Amino acid sequence: MTIAANLGYPRIGPRRELKQALEAHWAGRLPEDGLRQAAAALRAQARALQRGSGIAHVPSGDFAFYDHVLETACAFGCVPPGYGWSGEGPVPLATLFALARGTPEAPALEMTKWFDTNYHYLVPTPSAAQGFRLVENRWAAAVAEGLALGCRTRPVLLGPVSFLLLSKPLDTDRPLDLLPRLLPAYEAALRGIAEAGAAWVQIDEPCLATDLPAGAEAAYRLAYDRLAQAAPGLGLLLASYFGGLGENLPLVASLPVDGVHLDLVRDPGQLAPALEALRPDLWLSLGVVDGRNVWRGDLRRAFGLLRQAAARSGGARRLMVAPSCSLLHVPQSLAHETALDPALRRRLAFAEEKLAEVALLARALDEGESVAAAAFRESDAVLAEARADAAAHRADIAARLAAVTPAMERRASPFAARAARQQARLGLPPLPVTTIGSLPQTAEVRQARARLARGETTPADYEAAMARLTEEAVRWQEAAGIDVLVHGEFERNDMVKYFAEQLDGYAVTKHGWVQSYGSRCVAPPIIWRDVARPAPMTVRWAAHAQSLTARPVKGMLTGPVTMLQWAFAREDIPRETVCRQIALAIRDEAEDLEAAGIAIVQIDEPAFREGLPLRAAARADYLRWAVAAFRLAASGLGDATQVHTHMCYSEFEDIIGAIAALDADVISIETARSRMALLDAFAGFDYPNAVGPGVWDIHSPRVPEASEMAALARQALRRLPAGRLWLNPDCGCKTRGWAEVRPAVGNLVAAARQLRAELTAAE
């Protein structure tokens, strides 16, 4: 019998119910019991929906109040001191949120991207001195919760080796050295899971889809030799995703597990060698439905892979059909998207629809293709319709791309010459202070946008309100002492969606929400046709703000890589081609901003590192076209126009050369949570241009003192010369309130003035 399985499900609810409950709890409007009840209701709803879709292996333990990596760390007592946990008993929710968001006394944990996705995880900080122990078996509790409602679930547990490889230990630079101390806690978790009534446990080891560091193979063998004996009778499904196993396949084949999951969307070619290498008695979970994108599957092609697996073992191979990875990365339901172009909507499948594909394929493998014949014909027809879509390919865009020359991807002069011209134009003080772009999106802003969407106010009245807020923001920034201002972006709903709504080739959803971290959700737009800019998008807002002040106001754009990476992209043409189309649209906008008198244009690329392939062998090609796309977007500007870019939580060491090749005049990066550790890459490489390391973590409600910001900036000054250093927050202030932003900016300006005085005294 073939099993229809799922690896994970969206946590936030169809209408972002988890976000609303979390934010109500943090605001003091919802007690902890109410938050837990809301979460339990979402889990029950998700279980029922998956069972109703025909999924036999329903995941559990995949839910998290903030992040599953953080909750794994807390379950094993991996909590640094100072966050309100006594060290005994389960880690309280208050401690969990303190670790994620910070407190007045303690900063939040470092946060970074989950592999090559826009999901962020909190980086665990284990230590040999603290050790590990199972303080709460959240996975056993999830199994018991499901059984109480008549559903036997398959708990999902982040594997011990990936957990350590994703961590930053406090007292060693060799995280795998901690494995022997960690394994007893995992063994206890597995015993509890078995006792709770689970038949299977899914152990996620996504690091198996990457180039493993030294010692990892031995660590995997040690870990799974131990885990296989922890709970006899409990099936261990080893799951890896986001790529193929590649050279790690022999390692996986040697491990004493009961099943292996393969991502056949990212790497369908791994199926044949896997069938040869893996034991014939092993359950094989085949991820043939894309868990990362929103397109309907090619059911006939997916079924062909399943039949290949079944045929190679004479029909005896025990098979599971599944998505390629957790469905955390796609919206929950297409049912609410009634306003999409019907031609596009027919091509889409969100989480609910993907589960139906999984169940149908499993049934067809057991009962014969005839039971899915109508669905296969429909799938074929949709794919044929997409291939025949003449509107998807525009001759004018193709001709413009073909006319791009190498000179269009280079600034006219080197950085030193540009910097001199820019300083002559801008007259900035040492250590200039700026913010990243967005200012608080208050209830007033959100309500105005909602009234406009409901037709309760006119576009003219809405724009007048946004213009008033922009003027208030400019006046406040002047009074606060900020050197380079922003207009605040009050008119923007999202840094990608706002542009997508104005570009040809994109479509936007109303309820296509995906979790980015905690309560932060985004609704990625969908790229389904060639991209072009029909008209200016931001010029009037930037020009309006600049007209109100003599200080420079940045024009704020989202870069081509991020516009691609943070969307659900079409798959019928190369991603490089899509990115270059977007780059030309952003180039047009940048040149129009310059023509309108804007002296600084910021082209944000927070997803630049996120797009990097997981395997080193594939990275050079990506970096080639990603760098070229950014330069194409920025290089139409004159020497006297300063180009900024911003990048989010990332490890920069292995791509610092590519970042330098972007040739942005100023790059701002998130460094507050890492206490400037990420800046080492810029110092060791001798980064040639200017850098703005974040000295205020805006992902936390905590307001740092001026002395703390100054201390972080002094660390930066030990790595970079003062003449190339800016001071700024880690990221935009959209998600913060004015009660936090005003004092924090005041402290930021005070820190800059103190440091300038120190520099003058040292001359």
Sequence and secondary structure as in RCSB ss.txt:
>XXXX:A:sequence
MTIAANLGYPRIGPRRELKQALEAHWAGRLPEDGLRQAAAALRAQARALQRGSGIAHVPSGDFAFYDHVLETACA
FGCVPPGYGWSGEGPVPLATLFALARGTPEAPALEMTKWFDTNYHYLVPTPSAAQGFRLVENRWAAAVAEGLALG
CRTRPVLLGPVSFLLLSKPLDTDRPLDLLPRLLPAYEAALRGIAEAGAAWVQIDEPCLATDLPAGAEAAYRLAYD
RLAQAAPGLGLLLASYFGGLGENLPLVASLPVDGVHLDLVRDPGQLAPALEALRPDLWLSLGVVDGRNVWRGDLR
RAFGLLRQAAARSGGARRLMVAPSCSLLHVPQSLAHETALDPALRRRLAFAEEKLAEVALLARALDEGESVAAAA
FRESDAVLAEARADAAAHRADIAARLAAVTPAMERRASPFAARAARQQARLGLPPLPVTTIGSLPQTAEVRQARA
RLARGETTPADYEAAMARLTEEAVRWQEAAGIDVLVHGEFERNDMVKYFAEQLDGYAVTKHGWVQSYGSRCVAPP
IIWRDVARPAPMTVRWAAHAQSLTARPVKGMLTGPVTMLQWAFAREDIPRETVCRQIALAIRDEAEDLEAAGIAI
VQIDEPAFREGLPLRAAARADYLRWAVAAFRLAASGLGDATQVHTHMCYSEFEDIIGAIAALDADVISIETARSR
MALLDAFAGFDYPNAVGPGVWDIHSPRVPEASEMAALARQALRRLPAGRLWLNPDCGCKTRGWAEVRPAVGNLVA
AARQLRAELTAAE
>XXXX:A:secstr
  EEB S   SS TT HHHHHHHHHHTTSS HHHHHHHHHHHHHHHHHHHHHTT SBEEES   SS HHHHHHHH
TT   TTSS  SSSS  HHHHHHHHH  SSS    EEESTTSS EEE     TTT    S  HHHHHHHHHHHTT
  EEEEEE HHHHHHT   SS S GGGGHHHHHHHHHHHHHHHHHHT SEEEEE GGGGS   TTHHHHHHHHHH
HHHHHSTT EEEEE  SS  GGGHHHHHHS  SEEEEETTT GGGHHHHHHHS TTSEEEEEEE SSS B   HH
HHHHHHHHHHHHTTT S EEEEESS GGGS S GGG TTS HHHHTTB  HHHHHHHHHHHHHHHHH GGGGHHH
HHHHHHHHHHHHT GGG  HHHHHHHHT  GGGGS SS HHHHHHHHHHHH   SS BB  SB    HHHHHHHH
HHHTTSS HHHHHHHHHHHHHHHHHHHHHHT SBB  B TT S TTHHHHTTSEEEE  SS  EEEETTEEE   
EEEEEEE SS SSHHHHHHHHTT SS BEEEEE HHHHHHTSB  SSS HHHHHHHHHHHHHHHHHHHHHTT  E
EEEE TTTTTTS SSGGGHHHHHHHHHHHHHHHHTTS TTSEEEEEE S   GGGHHHHHHH  SEEEE  TTTT
TGGGHHHHHTT  SEEEEB S TTSS    HHHHHHHHHHHHTTS GGGB BB SS STTS HHHHHHHHHHHHH
HHHHHHHHHHHH 
